[in-house]
Amino acid sequence: MAKINITRENKKKYQQGFVEWMEKKYPNIARPDIMASNVMYTINQNRGFSLNELINKEITLDEYRDKFEQYFEKINRKSPSGHANVQKWGAQYFLEFISDIYLKNKG
């Protein structure tokens, strides 16, 4: 399977596609634009782990969430567990989007 590599240069394509997909597939979820922005956090900011690792199955969704919790604890974010769960929730939808749009009928 070809790897997907989201970069700062191509992230807008994925971000906009995700918003459009969310609006069609999950119309009851408010503010998919904010979710899309949150999902791109590790593309915008180098935190020692990346959304690409999750997409390309180098780490699991739970590992991704745990890395966020550790990061949020390090920066003294209020409710690191809650913020990490928000990141996990958005990433879970994003993985479904990638599967539906970019991986369906491929490899």
C-alpha positions as CSV (number, residue, x, y, z in Angstrom):
1,M,0.0,0.0,0.0
2,A,1.3,3.5,-0.9
3,K,1.9,5.7,2.1
4,I,-0.1,8.9,2.6
5,N,2.0,11.8,3.6
6,I,0.2,15.0,4.6
7,T,2.5,18.0,4.7
8,R,2.1,21.7,5.4
9,E,2.1,22.1,1.6
10,N,-0.8,19.7,0.8
11,K,-2.8,19.7,4.1
12,K,-5.4,22.1,2.7
13,K,-6.5,19.5,0.2
14,Y,-7.0,16.9,2.9
15,Q,-8.5,19.4,5.4
16,Q,-11.1,20.8,2.9
17,G,-11.9,17.3,1.6
18,F,-12.5,16.1,5.2
19,V,-14.8,19.0,6.0
20,E,-16.9,18.3,2.8
21,W,-17.0,14.6,3.6
22,M,-18.0,15.2,7.2
23,E,-20.8,17.6,6.1
24,K,-22.2,14.8,3.8
25,K,-21.6,11.7,6.0
26,Y,-22.2,13.2,9.4
27,P,-24.4,16.3,9.0
28,N,-25.4,16.3,12.7
29,I,-21.8,16.9,13.9
30,A,-21.3,20.6,14.4
31,R,-18.2,22.5,13.2
32,P,-16.4,19.9,11.1
33,D,-14.0,22.8,10.1
34,I,-12.8,23.0,13.7
35,M,-12.4,19.2,13.9
36,A,-10.4,19.3,10.6
37,S,-8.2,22.0,12.0
38,N,-7.6,20.0,15.2
39,V,-6.8,16.9,13.2
40,M,-4.0,18.8,11.4
41,Y,-2.4,19.8,14.7
42,T,0.6,17.5,14.4
43,I,1.1,18.5,10.7
44,N,1.2,22.2,11.8
45,Q,3.3,21.6,14.9
46,N,6.1,19.1,15.3
47,R,5.4,17.3,18.5
48,G,7.5,14.1,18.0
49,F,4.6,12.2,16.5
50,S,2.3,12.8,13.6
51,L,-1.0,12.1,12.0
52,N,0.9,10.5,9.2
53,E,2.1,7.8,11.6
54,L,-1.5,7.0,12.5
55,I,-2.7,7.0,8.9
56,N,0.1,4.7,7.8
57,K,-0.5,2.4,10.8
58,E,2.9,3.0,12.4
59,I,1.0,3.8,15.7
60,T,-2.4,2.9,16.9
61,L,-5.3,5.3,17.7
62,D,-4.8,4.6,21.4
63,E,-1.1,5.3,21.1
64,Y,-1.8,8.5,19.3
65,R,-4.2,9.6,22.0
66,D,-1.7,8.7,24.7
67,K,1.0,10.8,23.0
68,F,-1.4,13.7,23.0
69,E,-2.2,13.3,26.7
70,Q,1.5,13.2,27.5
71,Y,2.1,16.3,25.5
72,F,-0.8,18.1,27.0
73,E,0.4,17.2,30.5
74,K,3.9,18.5,29.6
75,I,2.5,21.9,28.7
76,N,0.1,21.9,31.7
77,R,-3.0,22.0,29.5
78,K,-6.2,21.9,31.6
79,S,-7.8,18.5,31.3
80,P,-5.1,16.8,29.2
81,S,-7.1,13.6,29.1
82,G,-10.2,15.4,27.8
83,H,-8.2,17.3,25.1
84,A,-6.5,14.0,24.1
85,N,-9.9,12.4,23.7
86,V,-11.0,15.2,21.4
87,Q,-7.9,14.6,19.3
88,K,-8.6,10.9,19.2
89,W,-12.3,11.4,18.3
90,G,-11.3,13.7,15.4
91,A,-8.6,11.4,14.2
92,Q,-11.0,8.4,14.2
93,Y,-13.3,10.3,11.8
94,F,-10.3,11.4,9.7
95,L,-9.1,7.7,9.4
96,E,-12.6,6.8,8.2
97,F,-12.4,9.7,5.6
98,I,-9.0,8.5,4.4
99,S,-10.3,5.0,4.1
100,D,-13.4,6.1,2.2
101,I,-11.8,8.5,-0.2
102,Y,-8.1,7.5,-0.6
103,L,-7.9,3.8,0.2
104,K,-11.2,2.3,-1.1
105,N,-10.5,-0.2,-3.9
106,K,-6.7,0.4,-3.6
107,G,-4.0,-2.1,-2.6
